[in-house]
Amino acid sequence: MTDLYAVIGNPIAQSKSPRIHAEFARQLEQDLRYEAILAPRDGFAAAVAAFRASGGRGLNVTVPFKLQAFALASERTERAERAGAVNTLTFDGKAILGDNTDGAGLVWDIGERLRCAVRGKRVLLMGAGGAARGVMLPLLRQSPAVVAVANRTVGKAIELELHFAPFGNVRGGGYASLAGQPFDVIINATSASLAGELPPLPPGVFAPGSLAYDMVYANEPTRFLAHAREQGAARFADGLGMLVAQAAESFLLWRGLRPDVEPVIAMLRAK
């Protein structure tokens, strides 16, 4: 019997997840079907219940339901607990396991595909919302020298510092406090690129040889990546690799097999 999985969100038509997981299944010869579910914004739990009743084995969760998925899960991984949000649900009998694979996707993309070791590096994470929270613990597990969190609302950055301080050297503050401090890896976890905007970075944050990474992906370089090039960054990447790698982490949780990510990234780039 073909196993059923899906991505659930609102909106959902733009999701690349069905194409990604179909390619994973083809690659690893897995008998599964992967769908997209448009759930009413006030009907997430009911949509999940209906999916489970139809035999669904697991869900990827996208906006705006990651907090509701966190609340719905009867068990959660440590990275989901620390992120305070869930993007992957696994159904096993009566149990609902919630996980957050975003950070694993980011760490894989930076460390494996881009061959940029985070250990001992100075990392700047821009933003203190859900995207930043989701990647903090996996980033800190890589033993960077420091993860500086910069946010327009300074209090939110300091809140992240306190929340993740037990796991590594975290420093939260505003953008102005970054002046004169160079970083080896600069990650944009804000939504600024979606609006063609740029976080208020002071000059001098891009160290020689630095990597600029934008979690937003697009056909053309985002404004942040264009700015990073102008400011002397040496390497640049958008978030498409992270998207595919976090999907691969979900696939591993569900099927016990890790897909080859790079051919899928290349396929999406080509399209």
Phi and psi restraints in degrees (value plus and minus 20) as a CYANA .aco file:
   2 THR   PHI     -86.3   -46.3
   2 THR   PSI     108.9   148.9
   3 ASP   PHI     -98.1   -58.1
   3 ASP   PSI     125.4   165.4
   4 LEU   PHI    -133.6   -93.6
   4 LEU   PSI     109.3   149.3
   5 TYR   PHI    -153.7  -113.7
   5 TYR   PSI     147.8   187.8
   6 ALA   PHI    -183.7  -143.7
   6 ALA   PSI     146.6   186.6
   7 VAL   PHI    -131.3   -91.3
   7 VAL   PSI     119.6   159.6
   8 ILE   PHI    -145.5  -105.5
   8 ILE   PSI     115.3   155.3
   9 GLY   PHI    -193.8  -153.8
   9 GLY   PSI    -195.8  -155.8
  10 ASN   PHI    -181.1  -141.1
  10 ASN   PSI      82.6   122.6
  11 PRO   PHI     -97.9   -57.9
  11 PRO   PSI     151.6   191.6
  12 ILE   PHI    -159.4  -119.4
  12 ILE   PSI     -33.5     6.5
  13 ALA   PHI     -79.9   -39.9
  13 ALA   PSI     -48.4    -8.4
  14 GLN   PHI    -101.8   -61.8
  14 GLN   PSI     -26.6    13.4
  15 SER   PHI     -84.1   -44.1
  15 SER   PSI     115.2   155.2
  16 LYS   PHI    -110.9   -70.9
  16 LYS   PSI     -24.1    15.9
  17 SER   PHI     -78.7   -38.7
  17 SER   PSI     -63.4   -23.4
  18 PRO   PHI     -78.9   -38.9
  18 PRO   PSI     -61.1   -21.1
  19 ARG   PHI     -86.4   -46.4
  19 ARG   PSI     -61.4   -21.4
  20 ILE   PHI     -83.3   -43.3
  20 ILE   PSI     -69.2   -29.2
  21 HIS   PHI     -92.3   -52.3
  21 HIS   PSI     -49.5    -9.5
  22 ALA   PHI     -83.5   -43.5
  22 ALA   PSI     -59.3   -19.3
  23 GLU   PHI     -90.1   -50.1
  23 GLU   PSI     -59.7   -19.7
  24 PHE   PHI     -78.4   -38.4
  24 PHE   PSI     -65.9   -25.9
  25 ALA   PHI     -83.5   -43.5
  25 ALA   PSI     -61.9   -21.9
  26 ARG   PHI     -83.0   -43.0
  26 ARG   PSI     -64.2   -24.2
  27 GLN   PHI     -81.1   -41.1
  27 GLN   PSI     -60.2   -20.2
  28 LEU   PHI    -125.6   -85.6
  28 LEU   PSI     -10.8    29.2
  29 GLU   PHI      35.0    75.0
  29 GLU   PSI      30.7    70.7
  30 GLN   PHI    -122.6   -82.6
  30 GLN   PSI     114.1   154.1
  31 ASP   PHI    -107.4   -67.4
  31 ASP   PSI      70.5   110.5
  32 LEU   PHI    -167.8  -127.8
  32 LEU   PSI     139.9   179.9
  33 ARG   PHI    -143.1  -103.1
  33 ARG   PSI     118.2   158.2
  34 TYR   PHI    -148.9  -108.9
  34 TYR   PSI     104.4   144.4
  35 GLU   PHI    -139.5   -99.5
  35 GLU   PSI     154.2   194.2
  36 ALA   PHI    -137.2   -97.2
  36 ALA   PSI     111.3   151.3
  37 ILE   PHI    -136.9   -96.9
  37 ILE   PSI     100.8   140.8
  38 LEU   PHI    -111.6   -71.6
  38 LEU   PSI      88.1   128.1
  39 ALA   PHI    -120.7   -80.7
  39 ALA   PSI     122.1   162.1
  40 PRO   PHI     -78.9   -38.9
  40 PRO   PSI     126.0   166.0
  41 ARG   PHI     -81.7   -41.7
  41 ARG   PSI     -44.7    -4.7
  42 ASP   PHI    -126.1   -86.1
  42 ASP   PSI      -1.8    38.2
  43 GLY   PHI    -153.2  -113.2
  43 GLY   PSI      11.0    51.0
  44 PHE   PHI     -84.0   -44.0
  44 PHE   PSI     -72.1   -32.1
  45 ALA   PHI     -80.4   -40.4
  45 ALA   PSI     -59.5   -19.5
  46 ALA   PHI     -86.2   -46.2
  46 ALA   PSI     -59.4   -19.4
  47 ALA   PHI     -86.2   -46.2
  47 ALA   PSI     -59.0   -19.0
  48 VAL   PHI     -85.7   -45.7
  48 VAL   PSI     -63.2   -23.2
  49 ALA   PHI     -81.0   -41.0
  49 ALA   PSI     -61.8   -21.8
  50 ALA   PHI     -85.7   -45.7
  50 ALA   PSI     -59.0   -19.0
  51 PHE   PHI     -84.3   -44.3
  51 PHE   PSI     -64.0   -24.0
  52 ARG   PHI     -83.2   -43.2
  52 ARG   PSI     -60.7   -20.7
  53 ALA   PHI     -83.8   -43.8
  53 ALA   PSI     -47.2    -7.2
  54 SER   PHI    -104.8   -64.8
  54 SER   PSI     -17.3    22.7
  55 GLY   PHI      80.2   120.2
  55 GLY   PSI     -10.3    29.7
  56 GLY   PHI     -81.2   -41.2
  56 GLY   PSI     117.9   157.9
  57 ARG   PHI    -119.9   -79.9
  57 ARG   PSI     -48.1    -8.1
  58 GLY   PHI    -186.8  -146.8
  58 GLY   PSI     134.9   174.9
  59 LEU   PHI    -151.6  -111.6
  59 LEU   PSI     117.7   157.7
  60 ASN   PHI    -109.6   -69.6
  60 ASN   PSI     120.2   160.2
  61 VAL   PHI    -140.0  -100.0
  61 VAL   PSI     106.9   146.9
  62 THR   PHI    -141.7  -101.7
  62 THR   PSI    -195.4  -155.4
  63 VAL   PHI     -78.5   -38.5
  63 VAL   PSI     122.4   162.4
  64 PRO   PHI    -125.0   -85.0
  64 PRO   PSI      11.9    51.9
  65 PHE   PHI    -126.7   -86.7
  65 PHE   PSI     -12.9    27.1
  66 LYS   PHI     -86.2   -46.2
  66 LYS   PSI     -53.2   -13.2
  67 LEU   PHI     -93.4   -53.4
  67 LEU   PSI     -57.6   -17.6
  68 GLN   PHI     -86.7   -46.7
  68 GLN   PSI     -55.9   -15.9
  69 ALA   PHI     -85.6   -45.6
  69 ALA   PSI     -57.1   -17.1
  70 PHE   PHI     -79.4   -39.4
  70 PHE   PSI     -65.4   -25.4
  71 ALA   PHI     -89.2   -49.2
  71 ALA   PSI     -53.2   -13.2
  72 LEU   PHI     -94.3   -54.3
  72 LEU   PSI     -49.2    -9.2
  73 ALA   PHI     -85.1   -45.1
  73 ALA   PSI     114.4   154.4
  74 SER   PHI    -106.0   -66.0
  74 SER   PSI     -41.4    -1.4
  75 GLU   PHI    -156.7  -116.7
  75 GLU   PSI     128.1   168.1
  76 ARG   PHI    -158.6  -118.6
  76 ARG   PSI     126.8   166.8
  77 THR   PHI     -94.0   -54.0
  77 THR   PSI     144.7   184.7
  78 GLU   PHI     -81.1   -41.1
  78 GLU   PSI     -60.6   -20.6
  79 ARG   PHI     -88.3   -48.3
  79 ARG   PSI     -50.5   -10.5
  80 ALA   PHI     -90.2   -50.2
  80 ALA   PSI     -62.4   -22.4
  81 GLU   PHI     -78.8   -38.8
  81 GLU   PSI     -65.7   -25.7
  82 ARG   PHI     -90.6   -50.6
  82 ARG   PSI     -54.6   -14.6
  83 ALA   PHI     -92.3   -52.3
  83 ALA   PSI     -48.1    -8.1
  84 GLY   PHI      53.0    93.0
  84 GLY   PSI      -2.8    37.2
  85 ALA   PHI    -173.0  -133.0
  85 ALA   PSI     133.0   173.0
  86 VAL   PHI    -145.2  -105.2
  86 VAL   PSI     112.4   152.4
  87 ASN   PHI    -137.9   -97.9
  87 ASN   PSI     -19.3    20.7
  88 THR   PHI    -161.2  -121.2
  88 THR   PSI     105.5   145.5
  89 LEU   PHI    -135.6   -95.6
  89 LEU   PSI     116.2   156.2
  90 THR   PHI    -142.8  -102.8
  90 THR   PSI     110.2   150.2
  91 PHE   PHI    -124.1   -84.1
  91 PHE   PSI     102.0   142.0
  92 ASP   PHI    -156.3  -116.3
  92 ASP   PSI      77.2   117.2
  93 GLY   PHI      44.6    84.6
  93 GLY   PSI    -147.5  -107.5
  94 LYS   PHI    -105.6   -65.6
  94 LYS   PSI     -34.6     5.4
  95 ALA   PHI     -98.9   -58.9
  95 ALA   PSI     125.5   165.5
  96 ILE   PHI    -143.7  -103.7
  96 ILE   PSI      89.1   129.1
  97 LEU   PHI    -111.1   -71.1
  97 LEU   PSI     105.5   145.5
  98 GLY   PHI    -125.4   -85.4
  98 GLY   PSI     114.3   154.3
  99 ASP   PHI    -155.9  -115.9
  99 ASP   PSI     144.6   184.6
 100 ASN   PHI    -149.6  -109.6
 100 ASN   PSI      91.8   131.8
 101 THR   PHI    -119.0   -79.0
 101 THR   PSI     -18.2    21.8
 102 ASP   PHI     -80.4   -40.4
 102 ASP   PSI     -66.6   -26.6
 103 GLY   PHI     -84.9   -44.9
 103 GLY   PSI     -59.6   -19.6
 104 ALA   PHI     -82.1   -42.1
 104 ALA   PSI     -58.5   -18.5
 105 GLY   PHI     -84.2   -44.2
 105 GLY   PSI     -63.6   -23.6
 106 LEU   PHI     -83.8   -43.8
 106 LEU   PSI     -67.4   -27.4
 107 VAL   PHI     -82.4   -42.4
 107 VAL   PSI     -61.2   -21.2
 108 TRP   PHI     -83.0   -43.0
 108 TRP   PSI     -66.1   -26.1
 109 ASP   PHI     -83.0   -43.0
 109 ASP   PSI     -63.6   -23.6
 110 ILE   PHI     -91.1   -51.1
 110 ILE   PSI     -65.9   -25.9
 111 GLY   PHI    -100.6   -60.6
 111 GLY   PSI     -60.5   -20.5
 112 GLU   PHI    -114.5   -74.5
 112 GLU   PSI     -75.3   -35.3
 113 ARG   PHI     -92.2   -52.2
 113 ARG   PSI     -63.9   -23.9
 114 LEU   PHI    -110.3   -70.3
 114 LEU   PSI     -27.7    12.3
 115 ARG   PHI      34.9    74.9
 115 ARG   PSI      24.4    64.4
 116 CYS   PHI    -136.6   -96.6
 116 CYS   PSI      82.6   122.6
 117 ALA   PHI     -90.6   -50.6
 117 ALA   PSI     111.1   151.1
 118 VAL   PHI    -107.7   -67.7
 118 VAL   PSI     -43.6    -3.6
 119 ARG   PHI     -73.8   -33.8
 119 ARG   PSI     106.8   146.8
 120 GLY   PHI      56.3    96.3
 120 GLY   PSI     -18.7    21.3
 121 LYS   PHI    -112.3   -72.3
 121 LYS   PSI     137.6   177.6
 122 ARG   PHI    -111.9   -71.9
 122 ARG   PSI      96.9   136.9
 123 VAL   PHI    -131.6   -91.6
 123 VAL   PSI     113.4   153.4
 124 LEU   PHI    -131.8   -91.8
 124 LEU   PSI     103.7   143.7
 125 LEU   PHI    -132.6   -92.6
 125 LEU   PSI      95.8   135.8
 126 MET   PHI    -114.1   -74.1
 126 MET   PSI     106.4   146.4
 127 GLY   PHI      88.2   128.2
 127 GLY   PSI     130.4   170.4
 128 ALA   PHI    -155.6  -115.6
 128 ALA   PSI       4.0    44.0
 129 GLY   PHI    -111.9   -71.9
 129 GLY   PSI    -177.8  -137.8
 130 GLY   PHI     -80.9   -40.9
 130 GLY   PSI     -57.8   -17.8
 131 ALA   PHI     -82.9   -42.9
 131 ALA   PSI     -62.5   -22.5
 132 ALA   PHI     -88.0   -48.0
 132 ALA   PSI     -65.2   -25.2
 133 ARG   PHI     -79.6   -39.6
 133 ARG   PSI     -57.3   -17.3
 134 GLY   PHI     -86.4   -46.4
 134 GLY   PSI     -43.2    -3.2
 135 VAL   PHI    -127.6   -87.6
 135 VAL   PSI     -28.5    11.5
 136 MET   PHI     -80.3   -40.3
 136 MET   PSI     -71.2   -31.2
 137 LEU   PHI     -83.0   -43.0
 137 LEU   PSI     -69.4   -29.4
 138 PRO   PHI     -79.8   -39.8
 138 PRO   PSI     -56.1   -16.1
 139 LEU   PHI     -82.0   -42.0
 139 LEU   PSI     -67.4   -27.4
 140 LEU   PHI     -85.5   -45.5
 140 LEU   PSI     -48.9    -8.9
 141 ARG   PHI     -85.2   -45.2
 141 ARG   PSI     -36.0     4.0
 142 GLN   PHI    -106.4   -66.4
 142 GLN   PSI     -18.6    21.4
 143 SER   PHI      39.9    79.9
 143 SER   PSI      33.0    73.0
 144 PRO   PHI     -89.3   -49.3
 144 PRO   PSI     141.1   181.1
 145 ALA   PHI     -83.7   -43.7
 145 ALA   PSI     -60.3   -20.3
 146 VAL   PHI    -179.7  -139.7
 146 VAL   PSI     128.8   168.8
 147 VAL   PHI    -137.2   -97.2
 147 VAL   PSI      89.9   129.9
 148 ALA   PHI    -111.8   -71.8
 148 ALA   PSI     109.1   149.1
 149 VAL   PHI    -127.4   -87.4
 149 VAL   PSI     101.0   141.0
 150 ALA   PHI    -135.3   -95.3
 150 ALA   PSI     115.6   155.6
 151 ASN   PHI    -169.7  -129.7
 151 ASN   PSI     128.9   168.9
 152 ARG   PHI     -80.9   -40.9
 152 ARG   PSI     -61.9   -21.9
 153 THR   PHI    -109.9   -69.9
 153 THR   PSI      81.5   121.5
 154 VAL   PHI     -80.2   -40.2
 154 VAL   PSI     -55.9   -15.9
 155 GLY   PHI     -78.4   -38.4
 155 GLY   PSI     -55.4   -15.4
 156 LYS   PHI     -89.1   -49.1
 156 LYS   PSI     -55.6   -15.6
 157 ALA   PHI     -86.8   -46.8
 157 ALA   PSI     -60.8   -20.8
 158 ILE   PHI     -87.7   -47.7
 158 ILE   PSI     -54.7   -14.7
 159 GLU   PHI     -81.0   -41.0
 159 GLU   PSI     -61.6   -21.6
 160 LEU   PHI     -85.2   -45.2
 160 LEU   PSI     -58.8   -18.8
 161 GLU   PHI     -77.7   -37.7
 161 GLU   PSI     -68.4   -28.4
 162 LEU   PHI     -87.0   -47.0
 162 LEU   PSI     -57.6   -17.6
 163 HIS   PHI     -86.9   -46.9
 163 HIS   PSI     -56.5   -16.5
 164 PHE   PHI    -127.6   -87.6
 164 PHE   PSI     -18.1    21.9
 165 ALA   PHI     -75.4   -35.4
 165 ALA   PSI     -54.4   -14.4
 166 PRO   PHI     -83.6   -43.6
 166 PRO   PSI     -33.1     6.9
 167 PHE   PHI    -127.2   -87.2
 167 PHE   PSI     -23.4    16.6
 168 GLY   PHI     144.5   184.5
 168 GLY   PSI    -194.0  -154.0
 169 ASN   PHI    -103.7   -63.7
 169 ASN   PSI      80.8   120.8
 170 VAL   PHI    -137.6   -97.6
 170 VAL   PSI     118.1   158.1
 171 ARG   PHI    -154.2  -114.2
 171 ARG   PSI     101.5   141.5
 172 GLY   PHI    -127.2   -87.2
 172 GLY   PSI     126.4   166.4
 173 GLY   PHI    -198.8  -158.8
 173 GLY   PSI    -189.8  -149.8
 174 GLY   PHI    -110.8   -70.8
 174 GLY   PSI     152.9   192.9
 175 TYR   PHI     -87.3   -47.3
 175 TYR   PSI     -54.8   -14.8
 176 ALA   PHI     -81.6   -41.6
 176 ALA   PSI     -49.9    -9.9
 177 SER   PHI     -91.1   -51.1
 177 SER   PSI     -28.5    11.5
 178 LEU   PHI    -105.1   -65.1
 178 LEU   PSI     -29.5    10.5
 179 ALA   PHI     -74.0   -34.0
 179 ALA   PSI     108.6   148.6
 180 GLY   PHI      59.8    99.8
 180 GLY   PSI     -16.1    23.9
 181 GLN   PHI    -127.1   -87.1
 181 GLN   PSI      93.2   133.2
 182 PRO   PHI    -104.7   -64.7
 182 PRO   PSI     126.1   166.1
 183 PHE   PHI    -147.2  -107.2
 183 PHE   PSI     129.4   169.4
 184 ASP   PHI    -105.8   -65.8
 184 ASP   PSI     -52.6   -12.6
 185 VAL   PHI    -151.2  -111.2
 185 VAL   PSI     101.8   141.8
 186 ILE   PHI    -138.9   -98.9
 186 ILE   PSI      96.4   136.4
 187 ILE   PHI    -133.9   -93.9
 187 ILE   PSI     105.7   145.7
 188 ASN   PHI    -114.2   -74.2
 188 ASN   PSI      84.1   124.1
 189 ALA   PHI    -125.1   -85.1
 189 ALA   PSI      -2.6    37.4
 190 THR   PHI    -111.5   -71.5
 190 THR   PSI     151.2   191.2
 191 SER   PHI    -115.2   -75.2
 191 SER   PSI      -9.0    31.0
 192 ALA   PHI     -76.7   -36.7
 192 ALA   PSI     -59.5   -19.5
 193 SER   PHI     -84.3   -44.3
 193 SER   PSI     -46.8    -6.8
 194 LEU   PHI     -84.4   -44.4
 194 LEU   PSI     -46.3    -6.3
 195 ALA   PHI    -124.8   -84.8
 195 ALA   PSI     -11.1    28.9
 196 GLY   PHI      49.9    89.9
 196 GLY   PSI       5.0    45.0
 197 GLU   PHI    -126.0   -86.0
 197 GLU   PSI     153.4   193.4
 198 LEU   PHI    -152.0  -112.0
 198 LEU   PSI     109.6   149.6
 199 PRO   PHI     -79.2   -39.2
 199 PRO   PSI     130.5   170.5
 200 PRO   PHI     -97.4   -57.4
 200 PRO   PSI      46.8    86.8
 201 LEU   PHI     -95.0   -55.0
 201 LEU   PSI     112.3   152.3
 202 PRO   PHI     -95.8   -55.8
 202 PRO   PSI     142.2   182.2
 203 PRO   PHI     -84.3   -44.3
 203 PRO   PSI     134.6   174.6
 204 GLY   PHI      72.3   112.3
 204 GLY   PSI     -14.9    25.1
 205 VAL   PHI    -104.8   -64.8
 205 VAL   PSI     -37.6     2.4
 206 PHE   PHI    -112.0   -72.0
 206 PHE   PSI      85.8   125.8
 207 ALA   PHI     -90.0   -50.0
 207 ALA   PSI     137.4   177.4
 208 PRO   PHI     -76.1   -36.1
 208 PRO   PSI     112.2   152.2
 209 GLY   PHI      60.4   100.4
 209 GLY   PSI     -11.2    28.8
 210 SER   PHI     -93.3   -53.3
 210 SER   PSI     137.4   177.4
 211 LEU   PHI    -125.4   -85.4
 211 LEU   PSI     107.7   147.7
 212 ALA   PHI    -123.7   -83.7
 212 ALA   PSI     105.6   145.6
 213 TYR   PHI    -148.4  -108.4
 213 TYR   PSI     104.2   144.2
 214 ASP   PHI    -131.2   -91.2
 214 ASP   PSI     104.1   144.1
 215 MET   PHI     -86.6   -46.6
 215 MET   PSI     -41.4    -1.4
 216 VAL   PHI     -96.3   -56.3
 216 VAL   PSI     121.4   161.4
 217 TYR   PHI    -138.6   -98.6
 217 TYR   PSI     127.6   167.6
 218 ALA   PHI    -178.8  -138.8
 218 ALA   PSI     145.9   185.9
 219 ASN   PHI     -89.7   -49.7
 219 ASN   PSI     -51.7   -11.7
 220 GLU   PHI    -132.6   -92.6
 220 GLU   PSI     135.2   175.2
 221 PRO   PHI     -76.1   -36.1
 221 PRO   PSI     116.5   156.5
 222 THR   PHI     -89.4   -49.4
 222 THR   PSI     147.2   187.2
 223 ARG   PHI     -81.3   -41.3
 223 ARG   PSI     -56.8   -16.8
 224 PHE   PHI     -82.3   -42.3
 224 PHE   PSI     -65.0   -25.0
 225 LEU   PHI     -87.3   -47.3
 225 LEU   PSI     -57.0   -17.0
 226 ALA   PHI     -84.2   -44.2
 226 ALA   PSI     -61.3   -21.3
 227 HIS   PHI     -84.2   -44.2
 227 HIS   PSI     -61.3   -21.3
 228 ALA   PHI     -80.8   -40.8
 228 ALA   PSI     -60.0   -20.0
 229 ARG   PHI     -82.5   -42.5
 229 ARG   PSI     -63.8   -23.8
 230 GLU   PHI     -82.8   -42.8
 230 GLU   PSI     -51.7   -11.7
 231 GLN   PHI    -110.4   -70.4
 231 GLN   PSI     -16.8    23.2
 232 GLY   PHI      81.6   121.6
 232 GLY   PSI     -11.8    28.2
 233 ALA   PHI     -82.4   -42.4
 233 ALA   PSI     129.2   169.2
 234 ALA   PHI    -116.5   -76.5
 234 ALA   PSI     -48.1    -8.1
 235 ARG   PHI    -155.5  -115.5
 235 ARG   PSI     132.4   172.4
 236 PHE   PHI    -162.6  -122.6
 236 PHE   PSI     122.2   162.2
 237 ALA   PHI    -174.1  -134.1
 237 ALA   PSI     123.9   163.9
 238 ASP   PHI    -118.8   -78.8
 238 ASP   PSI    -193.2  -153.2
 239 GLY   PHI    -111.5   -71.5
 239 GLY   PSI      -8.6    31.4
 240 LEU   PHI     -83.9   -43.9
 240 LEU   PSI     -60.8   -20.8
 241 GLY   PHI     -82.4   -42.4
 241 GLY   PSI     -59.0   -19.0
 242 MET   PHI     -83.4   -43.4
 242 MET   PSI     -62.8   -22.8
 243 LEU   PHI     -76.8   -36.8
 243 LEU   PSI     -69.0   -29.0
 244 VAL   PHI     -90.5   -50.5
 244 VAL   PSI     -58.6   -18.6
 245 ALA   PHI     -88.3   -48.3
 245 ALA   PSI     -57.5   -17.5
 246 GLN   PHI     -88.9   -48.9
 246 GLN   PSI     -52.2   -12.2
 247 ALA   PHI     -85.3   -45.3
 247 ALA   PSI     -58.6   -18.6
 248 ALA   PHI     -83.9   -43.9
 248 ALA   PSI     -55.7   -15.7
 249 GLU   PHI     -85.2   -45.2
 249 GLU   PSI     -59.3   -19.3
 250 SER   PHI     -83.0   -43.0
 250 SER   PSI     -64.1   -24.1
 251 PHE   PHI     -80.3   -40.3
 251 PHE   PSI     -60.3   -20.3
 252 LEU   PHI     -82.3   -42.3
 252 LEU   PSI     -62.8   -22.8
 253 LEU   PHI     -80.7   -40.7
 253 LEU   PSI     -61.1   -21.1
 254 TRP   PHI     -98.9   -58.9
 254 TRP   PSI     -60.7   -20.7
 255 ARG   PHI    -133.5   -93.5
 255 ARG   PSI     -29.7    10.3
 256 GLY   PHI      53.7    93.7
 256 GLY   PSI      -5.0    35.0
 257 LEU   PHI    -150.5  -110.5
 257 LEU   PSI     120.0   160.0
 258 ARG   PHI    -122.6   -82.6
 258 ARG   PSI      98.7   138.7
 259 PRO   PHI     -90.8   -50.8
 259 PRO   PSI     140.7   180.7
 260 ASP   PHI    -102.3   -62.3
 260 ASP   PSI      93.7   133.7
 261 VAL   PHI     -98.7   -58.7
 261 VAL   PSI     -59.5   -19.5
 262 GLU   PHI     -80.7   -40.7
 262 GLU   PSI     -60.3   -20.3
 263 PRO   PHI     -82.7   -42.7
 263 PRO   PSI     -51.4   -11.4
 264 VAL   PHI     -93.1   -53.1
 264 VAL   PSI     -59.1   -19.1
 265 ILE   PHI     -79.9   -39.9
 265 ILE   PSI     -66.0   -26.0
 266 ALA   PHI     -81.8   -41.8
 266 ALA   PSI     -59.3   -19.3
 267 MET   PHI     -82.5   -42.5
 267 MET   PSI     -64.3   -24.3
 268 LEU   PHI     -88.2   -48.2
 268 LEU   PSI     -58.1   -18.1
 269 ARG   PHI     -80.8   -40.8
 269 ARG   PSI     -62.6   -22.6
 270 ALA   PHI     -84.3   -44.3
 270 ALA   PSI     -50.0   -10.0
